[in-house]
Amino acid sequence: MITYLPYILCALLMLFSIKGSLQGSLEEETAEYSLKRLLYYFSIFITFLIMIINLEDIYLAILKFANNYSTDTLISSNLFKALMLAVVFLFIQTIIYFVLKCLNNPLTRTYKGLLNKGKIRIVLFSSLFGFLKGLVIILIMFMGIVTYNTTFGRGMKINLFNDIKGYGTLERIISINKPVISYNDFKEYIPANSNVIVYYNGVTLEEGIMSSNEIDQKAIEIVGNSKSDREKAKKLYSWIGSNIKYDFSKAKKALGPEGVSNSGAIEAWNTRSGICFDYSCLYVAMAKSVGLGTRIVTGDAFDGENYGPHAWNQVYLKEEAIWINVDPTFYLAGDYFDNEDFYEDHLNPQIAGEWN
């Protein structure tokens, strides 16, 4: 029964959509009613798709606007951001619906006789338009679920529709597994200490650097009686680099359409494996537990054959009052702890996050 549940739900949505179109068209004695409702829901679908695919750019535009016309309190408010997103959604949807109606008007005059004359024709056309509207409503529902799964619901995902091909296609389109806008793009427009939600391999930075008692205790054990921040930072770099195995299969998935979601410090600790983002998150988690200021930096790095997306760390040495580069992922490839030629194979550095 559970296997067929998603198909039953979709069928019920379709039936209700056809019923609503039939009822409205028969009351108004024209199938134009159901055609207009189809256009309306289609405008919602297109708007939803535009918003999801360009969410980071829209969010950045909202931050810029808020920075110019609002207070820091408003900029930090999730309610304000949600309201701004709703306003943008309504604005785009209104424009799209207006354009669709304008494009449809000349056609309506051409087939008006088909839509208005005869009860049988009204039933046939309104049923067709109701069927198409039902498909659009189902796609809107799919987008809502995918958005929930990749944002608020990452810990409690809705997997009911995973076996439906259309759902899987939308999920791949909407995938947001790698950063599109860097922290540097945001930092000018947000208050100090404000956390911007940017997704890396399916998690936010704050989720990625989440620690555990085991990780904290191990970090304290590793640094032991170190006499300086440099010594602490070097010991953490060496331990992570020599104890975490690089997961080439995960790296391939992260760069592909399917993406990954099991990322971060805890994942690297539990599996003793990961990709550059996992190494960097674990370094931050351990460094924080021993009082070191750290950053995650994103850019491009040379893997011996090609340059590709990469993440590494910077750590602050209080005694020397400097930030130094640390790349625990490349530990086995050479000395990547504050080495002078670090930027010969690490390009386009951008600070993704900083923790004190």
Residue pairs with C-beta under 8 A, 6 or more apart in sequence:
3 163
5 160
6 160
6 161
6 163
6 164
7 164
9 160
10 138
10 164
13 134
13 137
13 138
13 141
14 131
14 134
14 135
14 138
15 134
16 134
17 130
17 131
17 133
17 134
17 137
18 127
18 130
18 131
18 134
19 130
20 37
20 130
21 33
21 34
21 37
21 38
21 126
21 127
21 129
21 130
21 133
22 34
22 123
22 126
22 127
22 130
24 33
24 34
24 37
24 126
25 31
25 32
25 33
25 34
25 122
25 123
25 125
25 126
26 119
26 122
26 123
26 126
27 33
29 116
29 122
30 115
30 116
30 122
31 115
31 116
31 121
31 122
31 125
31 126
31 129
32 108
32 112
32 115
32 116
33 126
34 125
34 126
34 129
34 130
34 133
35 104
35 108
35 115
35 125
35 129
36 101
37 129
37 133
38 129
38 130
38 132
38 133
38 136
39 97
39 100
39 101
39 104
40 97
41 133
41 136
41 137
41 140
42 100
42 133
42 136
43 93
43 96
43 97
43 100
44 93
44 136
44 140
45 136
45 139
45 140
45 143
46 96
47 89
47 92
47 93
47 96
48 89
48 140
48 143
48 144
49 143
49 173
50 92
51 58
51 85
51 88
51 89
51 92
52 143
52 146
52 147
52 174
53 173
53 174
55 176
56 176
56 180
56 181
56 198
57 180
57 181
58 85
58 88
59 81
59 85
59 181
59 197
60 181
60 185
60 186
60 189
62 81
62 84
62 85
62 88
63 75
63 186
63 189
63 190
63 196
64 189
65 84
66 74
66 75
66 80
66 84
66 189
67 75
67 188
67 189
67 190
70 80
72 191
74 80
75 189
75 190
75 191
75 194
76 190
76 191
76 194
108 115
114 121
114 125
115 121
115 122
115 125
116 122
138 166
139 166
139 170
142 161
142 164
142 166
142 167
142 170
142 171
143 170
143 174
145 158
145 160
145 161
145 167
146 167
146 170
146 171
146 174
147 174
148 158
149 157
149 158
149 171
150 174
150 175
150 176
150 199
150 202
151 197
154 202
154 203
154 207
154 261
161 167
162 168
172 257
172 258
175 257
175 258
175 259
176 199
177 199
177 200
177 201
177 202
177 254
177 259
177 260
177 261
178 199
178 200
178 201
178 254
178 255
178 259
178 309
179 198
179 199
179 200
179 298
179 352
180 198
181 198
182 198
182 298
182 350
182 351
182 352
183 196
183 198
183 350
183 351
183 352
183 353
184 350
184 351
186 196
186 198
187 196
187 351
190 196
195 204
195 205
195 206
197 204
198 204
198 205
198 352
200 208
200 263
200 277
200 298
200 311
200 352
201 208
201 254
201 259
201 260
201 261
201 263
201 275
201 277
202 259
202 260
202 261
202 262
202 263
203 261
203 263
203 264
205 281
205 296
205 352
205 353
207 264
208 263
208 264
208 265
208 277
208 278
208 281
209 264
209 265
209 281
209 284
209 285
209 288
209 296
209 353
209 355
210 264
210 265
210 266
210 285
211 265
211 266
211 285
211 286
211 288
211 289
212 266
212 269
214 269
215 265
215 266
215 269
215 282
215 285
215 286
215 289
216 285
216 286
216 289
218 286
219 236
219 285
219 286
219 287
219 289
219 290
220 289
220 290
222 235
222 236
222 239
222 286
223 231
223 232
223 235
223 236
223 290
224 235
226 232
226 235
228 317
228 319
229 292
229 315
229 316
229 317
229 318
229 319
229 320
230 317
230 319
230 320
230 324
230 338
232 287
232 290
232 292
233 287
233 292
233 315
233 317
233 324
233 326
233 337
234 337
236 283
236 286
236 287
236 290
236 292
236 328
237 283
237 326
237 328
237 331
237 336
237 337
238 331
238 337
240 279
240 282
240 283
240 286
240 328
240 331
241 279
241 328
241 329
241 330
241 331
241 332
242 331
242 332
243 272
244 268
244 272
244 273
244 274
244 278
244 279
244 282
244 328
245 272
245 273
246 273
246 274
246 275
246 329
247 271
247 273
247 274
247 275
247 278
250 260
250 273
250 274
250 275
251 275
253 259
253 260
254 260
254 275
254 277
255 308
255 309
263 274
263 275
263 277
263 278
263 281
264 277
264 278
264 281
264 282
265 278
265 281
265 282
265 284
265 285
265 286
266 285
267 274
267 278
268 274
268 278
268 279
268 281
268 282
269 282
274 282
275 329
276 301
276 310
276 311
276 312
276 329
277 296
277 311
279 311
279 328
279 329
280 296
280 297
280 311
280 312
280 313
280 328
280 329
281 296
282 328
283 294
283 313
283 315
283 326
283 328
284 294
284 296
284 313
284 353
284 355
287 293
287 294
287 313
287 315
288 294
288 355
292 315
292 316
293 315
293 316
293 318
293 354
293 355
293 356
294 313
294 314
294 315
294 316
294 354
294 355
295 313
295 314
295 315
295 323
295 351
295 352
295 353
295 354
295 355
296 311
296 312
296 313
296 351
296 352
296 353
297 311
297 312
297 313
297 314
297 325
297 349
297 350
297 351
297 352
298 309
298 310
298 311
298 349
298 350
298 352
299 309
299 310
299 312
299 346
299 347
299 348
299 349
299 350
300 307
300 308
300 309
300 310
300 346
300 347
300 348
301 307
301 308
301 310
301 312
301 327
301 330
301 345
301 346
301 347
302 345
302 346
304 333
307 347
310 329
310 346
311 329
311 352
312 325
312 326
312 327
312 328
312 329
312 330
312 336
312 346
313 325
313 326
313 327
313 328
314 323
314 324
314 325
314 326
314 351
315 323
315 324
315 326
316 322
316 323
316 356
317 323
317 324
324 337
324 338
325 336
325 338
325 339
325 342
325 343
325 346
326 336
326 337
326 338
327 336
327 337
327 342
327 346
328 336
330 336
336 342
343 349
